Amino acid sequence: MSEIEVLPSSVLLSSEGICSLYSEIWRLEQLAGDLIDRVQSASVRRIARQIRAGLAEVDVEIVDYSGRPYDPGMVPEVLDIQFITGVEEVGDTVTETIEPTLLWRGQVLRRGQIVVQRVVVPKWGEGESND
């Protein structure tokens, strides 16, 4: 008969392992928002909440910049800038978070990746021909 091993009260995890885990929690939360079936969506949200609760001591903050005004001093890496034509210049906006930024006690564990949208207002006469 084999001896029963006792589970240690704590385990060492690399910061990369923690980042991967929290990124996947974020992906679960995104998936829950995209699901049409309300029961499935609620189940996925519950799973993500339970995982977060189990990791509460780690104290990692997931930052999703989607919908926020873009500032060049932001932490995440800009993967793409999408230009759209508009009638009024508004500030740049983060339209998509590809990967969330992860913070631990205010320090960046992993830079996120984002897509930014920039409204371009055509100057009077641009694109018109004088024929």
N, C-alpha and C positions, 0 to 999 in steps of 0.2 A: 504494500500500500504506500502510495507516495505522500510525502509531507505537504501540508497546505502552506502555501506562501502567503505572507501578509502583504497587502497592497501598501506601498509607502504613502505617507501623508502628503508628500509633495513630490513633484517631478520637475526635472529641468527641461525647459524647452528653449530652443534657439529663438532669437528675435525674428528670424526669417520664417520659422515654423508658426509663430504667433501671427505674423503678418498674413501668411497664407490662410490660416484659419479664419481670421477676421475678414479677409477679402471674400472668402466663400460664404460667410454669414451675410455679408452685404449682398452678394449675388442671390442668395436665397430670398432675402427681403425684396429685391428687385423682381425676382420671378413671381413672388406672391402678388405683387402689384399688377403684373401682366396677365395673370390667370383670370379667365372669364368665369370659371366655375367657383362660386363663392365658398363652397365647402372645401375644395382643394386649396384655395387661397388662404382661408383661415387656418387650415392644417399646416401649411408651409410657414405662415407667420408664427404660429405657436412653436414650431420646431426651432425657428430662428431665435425666438425669445428664450426658449429653454436653454439653448446653447449659450446665448449671451449671459443668462443668469448663472450658468455653471462656470463661466469664465469671469464673473464679476470682479474677483480679486485681482485679475490682471490689469484692469482699469485702462483698457485701450479705447480710444475714441475714434469712431469711423466718421470721416467728413466727406460728404457728397456735395459738390459745389454746383450741381445742376440747378439752373434757374437764377443763380446769383450773378450780380454784375461782375465782370472780369476786371481785375487789376493786375498789371504786369508784375507786381511784387508778390503775387500769390505763390504758394508753395508748389502746386501741381505743375506737371509738365504739359505744355500745350502741344497736342499731337496734330491738330488741324485748325485752321481758321477758315470758316465758311463765310463768303461775302454774299450779301443779298442787297438788292436795290430797294431803297426806301425813299420816303418823302421828307423824312426828318432824321437828323443824326441823333441817335441815342447811343449811350455807351455800349461797349462790347458786353455780351452776355455769354455765360457758360451754358451751352445747350445740352451737353451730354458729359457725364462722368463715365469714362471707360474703366478706370480703376480708382477706388476711393483713396484719399489721403488718410494715413493712420497715425494717430498721435498717442503718445504715452506720457502722461504728466506734463503735457504742453510741448513735448519734444517730438520732432518728426521721426517716426519709425520708418515710414515708407512714403515717398512722394506719389501722389495720385497722377492720373493722366486724364486730360479733359479735351473737349472740343469747344471752340469759341465761335460765336457768330458776330459778325461785324456788319452793320448797316452802312451802305455806301449811298450817298445822295449825289445823283448826277449833277454836274455843274450845268448851268443854263447854256443850251446850245450844243452840249456834248452829244455825239451820236447823230446829229442832224446834218444833212448835206445841204450845201448852198447851190443846188442846181437850178 
